[in-house]
Amino acid sequence: MTNALVQDALKKVGSPEYLVNIVSKRVRQLGQGFRPLLEVQPRWSFMEIALREIVEGKLTFELVDDPDGSAKKLAV
């Protein structure tokens, strides 16, 4: 994984905190057997797949209000 890939994904997301949360959630999904949203190479890690999905616009997110209105949650 290159630093350039992280920087490109950060440009799409805009916040390092959100990027960490998005990648973390997607890595968990991939580990549970979810299918990648793009064609992958055999040596790519789950983290690299998640970053590439963000960079290519295949994986998006939105901020959702909690039902009680106290905070915002990240929906991937």
C-alpha positions as CSV (number, residue, x, y, z in Angstrom):
1,M,0.0,0.0,0.0
2,T,1.3,3.4,-0.9
3,N,1.0,6.7,0.8
4,A,-0.4,8.1,-2.4
5,L,-3.4,5.7,-2.1
6,V,-4.2,7.0,1.4
7,Q,-3.9,10.6,0.2
8,D,-6.2,10.0,-2.7
9,A,-8.8,8.4,-0.5
10,L,-8.5,11.3,2.0
11,K,-9.3,13.7,-0.8
12,K,-12.5,11.8,-1.5
13,V,-13.5,11.6,2.2
14,G,-12.1,14.9,3.5
15,S,-11.5,14.0,7.1
16,P,-8.8,11.6,8.4
17,E,-11.1,10.5,11.2
18,Y,-13.9,9.6,8.8
19,L,-11.5,7.8,6.5
20,V,-10.2,5.6,9.4
21,N,-13.8,4.7,10.4
22,I,-14.9,3.9,6.8
23,V,-11.8,1.8,6.1
24,S,-12.2,0.0,9.4
25,K,-15.8,-0.9,8.8
26,R,-15.2,-2.0,5.3
27,V,-12.2,-4.2,6.3
28,R,-14.5,-5.9,8.9
29,Q,-17.1,-6.5,6.2
30,L,-14.5,-7.9,3.8
31,G,-13.2,-10.2,6.6
32,Q,-16.8,-11.5,7.1
33,G,-17.0,-12.5,3.5
34,F,-18.6,-9.5,1.8
35,R,-17.5,-9.3,-1.8
36,P,-15.2,-6.5,-3.0
37,L,-16.8,-3.9,-5.2
38,L,-13.9,-4.0,-7.7
39,E,-11.6,-6.6,-9.3
40,V,-8.8,-7.3,-6.9
41,Q,-5.3,-8.6,-7.2
42,P,-4.2,-11.6,-5.2
43,R,-1.7,-9.7,-3.0
44,W,-4.0,-6.8,-2.0
45,S,-4.9,-6.6,1.7
46,F,-8.5,-5.8,2.9
47,M,-7.3,-2.3,3.7
48,E,-5.9,-1.8,0.2
49,I,-9.2,-3.0,-1.3
50,A,-11.2,-0.6,0.9
51,L,-9.0,2.3,0.0
52,R,-9.2,1.5,-3.7
53,E,-13.0,1.2,-3.5
54,I,-13.1,4.7,-2.0
55,V,-10.7,6.2,-4.5
56,E,-12.6,4.7,-7.4
57,G,-16.0,6.0,-6.0
58,K,-17.4,2.5,-5.5
59,L,-17.7,2.9,-1.7
60,T,-19.5,6.0,-0.3
61,F,-20.6,7.2,3.1
62,E,-23.0,9.6,4.7
63,L,-23.4,11.1,8.1
64,V,-26.7,10.1,9.8
65,D,-28.2,11.7,12.9
66,D,-28.8,9.5,15.9
67,P,-32.6,9.0,16.6
68,D,-32.2,11.1,19.8
69,G,-30.4,13.8,17.8
70,S,-27.4,13.8,20.1
71,A,-24.7,12.8,17.6
72,K,-24.0,11.9,14.1
73,K,-23.1,8.4,12.9
74,L,-21.2,7.3,9.9
75,A,-23.1,5.0,7.5
76,V,-21.0,3.1,4.9
